[in-house]
Amino acid sequence: MASLCNLRSFMLSGVKSSQEISEIFDFFSGCVSSGLKILVLHGSSVSGHLTYKLGQFKNLYYLDLSNNSIVGHIPFSLGQLSTLQFIDLSYNELNGSLSEIHFVNLTRLSYSCISENTMPLKVNDNWIPPFQLATLGLRHCHLGSRFPSWLHSQKHLNYLDLSYSGITGTIPNIFWSSASQIYVLDLSFNQIHGQIPNLTNAAQLEVLSLGSNSFSGALPLISSYLIELDFSNNSISGSIFHFICYRANELNKWQILYLSGNFLQGELPDCWMNYQNLMILDLSNNKFTGNLPISLGSLISLQSLHLRKNNLCGTIHSLENCTALMTLNVGENELVENIPTWIRERFSRIVVLILRSNKFHNLLPKELCDLAFLQIVDLADNNLSGEVPRCIHNLRAMVTMNSHAGKAIQYQFLLYASRAPLIATLLEDAFVVMKGREAEYERTLNLVRIIDFSKNNFSGKIPSEVTNLKALQLSICQTIFSPEEFLKV
């Protein structure tokens, strides 16, 4: 390497080098270090400590050391790389604090990602950075209790991730007014409080994630250009009528909407026909009442619907046209009806079906057996009766682990951040009751195979065909069955 004086770019992504970063820096000493402009070692099993030799790359403008096992402090010599425009040190094991010295001469820096390290950022309140960033990722980096005031100087930010960063205060109004150019904003998993202002003029904003904070007050009005919105697990209260039905005659681009875990109440509004692009809708764990509105059936793109832990009543017939559904969770409500026979035809793609703790009654329809992709079916704590259908062995996804076993259940959607189309991915999650305890599954959800028919009024024999479901992990039936029937199975 030392003789390659004309080397300008070195890219070694995904190669299991298992070398220390200091050893690699030694390879590029002398004339190579002064000429190198691009150094990429993404996901190459690199370990060890960053050393002061980082400062030898005087003409480096692109540095990617992400997804490795690099440990220790970031040397102050980073601040001497005056030509650096792009730096990604995310997903390592770096620690120690970052200060103004680390950025002192980085006047050209536009992309900085240090996410998923345990590094506090300690700068003065009046610090004005020498750079103007377009992208900043500080996920899991401790920033102190107050919202960082130095961000107000960044006039070109279009991607900002400060999730899990320990912020406990409020967001200054000046930030909201100056954030109109941001495409992706993630402030989730902090303890930020206060009210969310109306963002109808934030036409550039495509992803807004404020979940798992302490925001309160009513839902704000939001731009119809938004694609993903997460307000889950806050203290937001009131009705959602104005939030959903604002601009009633205007089609929205929303694809992802999380409002779970708040204090929202009242009936669900009947103007969902304006959300034809909606793929994921989570309104669970609130205080909604009334029937499911008819316009929910107009969500022809809907793949995941979570309404658990509310006080909803009536039937699920309004969902009959939601034929793209893969996950339906309406558990712990007051829904009253037979399980519809159209479930086979209309929900043919369903993977997760959770109807537990409602008032579904009468027989279990045989059409349920024809849902070939069904992996989780939870009908516990209802008023179902009759025999368990012998056709239960037709649940093919529970017979063997398919070729996709181990892969999370995913939903993909398009972003247009910075005018460049990007495919983003979200993972499905589900709360599943196993052995009387509720557990949340996400990345391993596709490994779960569960039937729960407990706390119903089933009678007769347990069908021996259940033994064909060899991938099944848990099958709970009502104890009205005799011990002899269990022994036979």
Disulfide bonds with the S-S distance in Angstrom:
Cys5-Cys31 1.94
Cys245-Cys271 1.85
Cys369-Cys391 2.10
